[in-house]
């Protein structure tokens, strides 16, 4: 029988920064246009966490029943290790998905933007479809694409819109940045499991690209936030309050960490050592999200953001 510690590990806490980061960045963007809403921000954060845990349990269940997790170099999986039955893990996935759905309803009730329920429904379908169903997109090499869309663009822009009713250029730049780092998390995970995944027919992007190209793509993923920050700053050059318009460049303070991670992976760190890379990419994503949040907030107060709404 799985212990409480096993269930916590099965929820994959190292992946949770990918849920919180877009909410932080999106909230900073909302504050930059005077739309900060503390209740909506908390609901967005809880919703994102519930969705991430639901994805993790659904992945554990689907990979477990397919036998994909029978041989692993990464952290323990509940079904693959035999610590919990497939039925128990499936129920955990459905329960956390239901919690996410209830939080989505609460968010819509608070903001009055009920059409966001359709976005939430799409997120739940994507959560299950990663490794579930007859043609899971995670087995087709599309995992990073969907992570970029849902844990980058949708989560960040959705957080800003839920609070402020608008989405700025800076929001989209932040969404690209955190989405790219969420993809880097998944790429590091799939690099670690590449050999085992290839044997069982799980054609992740790392399997499709091969070892060398996957490592190069990982480097591009962790470095993409910095040109995104430059675009956010350039978008504010024509607004009043020029020094504050450059505030998104705060993101550059995390560049040394990103360069170190890119070099580490490019030079061949492999196997269990990539678990540490996962942890560090998660920390980097939080650093970038906080820097974007502060930059977009301060930049907005200096004039940036007010003229770039789409909503």
N, C-alpha and C positions, 0 to 999 in steps of 0.2 A: 504493500500500500504506500502511495506517495505521501511523504511528509510535507509539512507546511513549507519547509525549505525547498523541497523539490518543486512545489507549485510556484514558488517565487522565482526559482531558476527557470522553470518552464515558461514563465511570462517574459523572460529575456530582458531583464532590466537595463542591459547595456544598449538596447535599441530605443529606450524611452526618450532620450534627447531628441530623436527624430520627430517625436510627437510634440514636445514642448517648444522646440526652436521656432517653428513657423508661427506659433501663437505669440511668442515674445516679439518676433519681428513685426507681425501684423498689428499687434497692439501698439507698438511704437509708431507705426505709420498712421494708425487711427488717431493717436494723441497729437501727431504732427499737424493734423487738419482740424484739431479741436473736437474730435469725436470719441475720445476715450470713454469707455463704459466698463467699470470694474466688474459688475455682475456678468455681463456678456463675456468679458475676458476670462473670468474663472470658468464659466460654462464651456467656453471654447477649449480651454486647457483640459478640463475633465473629459470632454468629448474626445479630444485627440488622444489622450492616454487610453481611454477605453477602447477606441478603435485599434490602436497599436497592439494592445494586449490581445484583443480579439483576433487580429491578424496572426499574432505569434502562436496562439493556441490552435487556430485553424490550420496553420502551416505544420505544426507538430502533429496534429491528427492526420492530415492528408498525406504527409510524407511518411508517417508511421504506418498507415494501412497499406501504402504502396511498397514498403520495405526500403525506402530511400535512406532512412536513418539507421539502418541495421549496423552499418560500419561508419563511424564518425571520428573526426579528429577534434571537433569543436565541443562546446558545452553539452551537458546531458539533455536528451530529449525524453519527454515523459513516456510516449508510446514506444519509441524505438528502444528505450532502456528497459521497458517492462515495469517501470515504477507506477504507471497508471494505465488503465485500459483505454482502448480507442474510444469507447462510449463515454467514459468520464471526461476525456479531453474534448470531445466534440461538444458535450454539454457545457463545459467551461467556455468554449468558444461562442456558443449560442447565448450563454448567459451574459458574457461581457459585450457581445454584440447588441443584446437587448438593452443593457445599461446605456450603451452608446446611443441607441435609438431614443430612449427616454430623455437623455440629456439633449439630444437634438430637438425634440419636441419642446423641452423647457426653454432652450435658446430661442426658438422661433416664437414661442409665447411671449418671452420677455421683450424681444426686439420688434415683434409684429411682422417679421419678414418670413411668412410661411412658405414661400417658394423655395427657401433654403432646404426644406424637407427633401426635395428632389435631389439636391446635391448630396445630402446625407445618405439617401437610399443608394445613390451611385457609389458612395464610399463603401457601404456595407457589401454591395455586390462585388466590388473590386477586392475587398478584404478576403472574401471567400474564394474568388476566382484565381487568386495568386497560385495556390497549389491544389485547390479543390475543383470538382467537376471533371468532365471527361477530357477537356482540353485546357488544362491550367496554363495561364500565360507565363507563369514562372518557369515552366518546363520548355518554353518556346524562346527563351532569351529576351522576354519583354518585361521582366521584373523591374529593371531600372527605369524603363520608360514610365511605367505606372507609378512607381515610387516618386519620380520627378513630378508627375502630374498631380497626384493626390497628397503627398507629403511635402510638396513644394508649392506649386501654383495654387491648388485648391485650398489647402490649409491656410496659407499666408493671406491670400487675397480674400478668402472667406472670413477670416478673423477680422480683417480691416473693414470689410463690407458690413459684417454683422454689427460692428460698433458704430461706424461712421456713415454708413450708407453710400460710400464712394470708394474707389480704388485709385491710388495714385501711381505715377510712373515709379516712384521710389518703392512702393509696395511690390510691384512686379520685379524690380531688380532684387529686392530681398527674397522674393519667392524663388527666383532663379538660383540665388546663392544657397539657401537652405535646402532646396530641392537637389542641387548638385551634391551637397555633402551627404544628404540622405542616400543618394545613389552610391556615393563612395563607401558608406557603411555596408550596403548590400554587396558591392563589388568585393570588398575585403572579405566578407563572409563567404562569397562564392569562390573567391580565389583559394581560400582555405580548403574548401570542399570540392575543388574542381575535379580532381582525379576520381574521387568516389562518385560524384554526380555523373561524370562521363560514363562510368561503368554501368550505372543503373538507368541510363537514358534520360537523365535530367539535363536538358540542353540549355543551361543558363548562359547568360552573356559571356561569362568567363570561359565556359566550355567552348562556345562558338568562336570567340576571338583567339583563344590559345593563351598560353602563359605570358609571353612577352608583351603582346598587344594589350592584354588585360591590365598589366602593370602600368603601361603607358596611359591607358584610359583612366585608371585610378588617379594618376598624377594630374591629368587634366581636370578631373572632377573636383579634387581638393583645391585647385587653383582658380577655378571659374568664379568664385565669389569676389575676387579682387577686381577683375574687369567689370563685373556687375556693379560693384561699389563705385567705380569710376564713372560708369554710365549714369548712376543715380546723382552723383555730384555734378556732372556735366549738364544734366537735365535742369538743375537749379541755377545755372550760371546767369540766366536772363531774368532772374527774380530779384526783388529787393533783399537786402540783408545778405550780401555775398559771403561773408565769412561763415555764417551759419549754414548757407546753402552747401558748403563744402563738408559739412559734418559727416555725411556718409563715409568719408575717407577714414573715419575712425576704424573701419574694418581692417585697414592695412596693419593695425597693431598685431593682428593674429597671423600675418603672413609668414613669419619665421617658423611657426608651428606647422603650417601647411607645407612649407618647403621641406622641413625635416621629415614629415610623413611621406611626402612624394619620393624623396630620396631613399628612405628606408624600404618602401615597397619596391621601388625600381631596382634596388640592389639585391633583391631576392629573399627578403624575410618571408618565411613560409610556415605552414603547419600551425601548431598551437601558438606560435609567436604572433600570428595574425589576430589572435584574440585581444592582445594588447593594442594592436592597431585599431581594432573595432572600438575599444574604449577611448582611445585618443581621438579618433575621428568624431565620436560622440561629443567629447569635450570641445573639440574645435567647432563643431556645429553650434553648440551653445554660445561659445565666444563670439562667433560671427553673428548669431541672432541678436545677442545683447548689444553688440556694436552697431548693428543696423537699427535696432530699436531706438537706441540713444541718438544715433545720427539722424534718423528720420524725424524723431520727436523734436530735437534741437533745430534741425534744418527747417522743419515746418514752422516753428515759432519765429524763424528769421525770414519767412516768406516762401520757402520751398514747400511744395505739396499743394498749396491752395489753388494753384492754377492748373493742376494736372489731374483733376478728378474725371472719372468715367463712371457714372452711376445714375 
